[in-house]
Structures are given as structure tokens and as C-alpha cells.
Amino acid sequence: MTGSVKTLDIAVAGRRLPLTIRENRRATRMTLRIEPGGGALKMTIPAGVGDREVRRFLLRHNGWLDSRLSKLPPVRHPAHGAWIPLRGRDHRIHRTGRVRELCRPGEIDGEPVLFVGGAPEHLSRRLAEFLKREARHDLESAVARHCERAGLAVKTLRLKDTRSRWGSCSSSGNLSFSWRIVMAPDHVIDYLAAHEVAHLREMNHGRAFWALCEDLCPRTPEARKWLKNNGSGLHAIDFSRPVVT
């Protein structure tokens, strides 16, 4: 059972991060977690824990936070001239200045570019909307292909910006994915689709599940390794704050 929730802004490891403190009546101790990408912190506390105890807990764990955050990629904000990956290939962000132009991939002097129209303060939002459209296209195609091969059916496909996991499958046959996966290479996108389709038959991570997953996507081990090594970098791209250049 969850109680009150509050958000603070704290200084740690040379950066300011939002900290969400959630009261849980079933919790027996305080826990602290760094969100994937290192852009936020989450803390769970038992009922009745006061602000003074929370501050003491954070102070005791300051060294742990410094150590962990220093190993994570820095938070990046999309801006004109910056780089952002699309299907594993870095693209230069190029703001066109044309109000009604949609975000689209292209090239300038042989260099891959993402052209973004609209006002400068809308650049991050427009990029995120473009990535979501591309993610839906890729995932729907991959899911349909894997379902046909496995003789399975999916009810709905949803896109979210989840941090704790890249995808999920409900017992009713609904699949959810993080749209950020479209920034990963094609074989990683394909693996994630195969992973969740395999869960339509095997709602676990046993041998039968992994056998089906690798049958659908032979590059499963390679893709899992890529996500382990590079997934936090995709979460470290912050689309929530407009950067005007």
C-alpha cells in the first residue's frame, strides 16, 4: 500500500537531480534507487519516517551515490548541432527554422541528420514525437513477424517511457515497450520485440522462454549484451527540458 509522495531537488555528484520519495506502509526499511540514465532518484520509506531521518539516510549514502553516478553517462539534452542515435546510427540534430516542417531524417554533405522544424523551444518535444512514431512502426512490424512465426497473437501494443524495464507483457496479451528502443541498433529492436512475443507463450524466464526467444531472434545474446552496456545512455537523453539555441 502506497502513502504520500513528494519530490525534492537535491545536489549530488556535482549535479542537481529530482528525488521522488514514496511512502509505502508495507516497507520495513528505507531504500534508494538511481533511475536508469542517472537523471533521477527514487526513495521508498516506511510509514511515519520523518524528514530528519530521510536527510540522515541520504547523507550516509552520499558516497555511494557519488560512486554510482560517476560511472553513468552524463545527462544529455537534445539541441541544434548535438548528436542523437536513430536505429544505432548517430544523427546530427539540425533545426530548420521552418515552422510547419515535420521531423525527418536526411543528410548534409553525406552526414546523417535529423531535420527538425518548429520553434526552438519545441525541438525536444518534436524529436520525442518523431522517435515514438518510428518506434511504433518498427515494433509493430517486428511483433507481427514474430507472432506469425510463433503462431501467437497480441491484443494491443503500447509505447511508454519506462525506466525499470524495456518492455512488458500482460497475462491478457498486451505488450508495452519503451519507445527509446528505436535509438538502439535494428537487431536490438528486433530482440526486444521477440522477447515480449515469447512472453505471450512463456510468462517467465525459464529455458523454454529463452529457447523460443533465440529461435525468433538468433542475435538475442548479442542484443542483451548491447542493452546492458549501452541502455543507460539512451535513458540519459532528457527530452523533458527544452534547450533553446
Steps between C-alpha positions, in 0.01 A plus 500: 500500500637838397465816703623853437734594216719808481778621272812691600790645304836402653866560420710186459816411307527847351149503357148578615254212477130456576438263790158334531424380853217250520351378826413130504315363803636151430863612486719408796805706404603794284629424150662725240519437127661684211276513195649357179698776331579667832252782447295444816492326837222304666469428869253277684439555870287323763197685638584754767859572396571870543700748293791492746539123458482537122777762502720281720444203267597707197809633674613148589457390138659807341825313428311213338308745282819681397664172403205364303412825323860562396489174300184593310493694173426871546145621443466645150242746371406504130611822336588638158836354396496220758501129412220252562485133397231357274505123449856493632637768268586847631315786331579870529201705618434782254232758581362628170310804627199407287195506725287233335773255400481155661803327646664280237832323436730614222859587418723806479828442312460125553449537873177351651274776631165532670327813369270656759256779425303719736596749769831441684326431831304215337804315366519236776128429485500469121796265508332281763178489294698398192681224690170369636355478147810320373498265800136406443568427135802278575348319797163432337678351199735286711225383737276401208785304340589315820135430586441348157804275533410388855127463433412758765284809512535831680204711611649847527840661470574801717796735515623647829809670640571233760831504688493173693461273194499524123181304445225303668229248417174471691313175560224631272735529203581871506857604419668820618834639385725793575503716188867582571593160358476651149831673574666156530628295203249305292593160646438634853155627401428163344616319815275707727199422279590128502549507878151630570336279234665199665334604826160453332572126529744487791426746783837438661871498419550125501676283245195470275467879491862561399488221245199662332654846526822387329303309237317822413811717530831311460693813603339499846828461698665781303199729542476435875865590539450820301212610723698422813794708381318783324141516626573757770630737233160500329330579830749783559353703213258744662215606272305670779691829511511727195844630408483817293802565279 
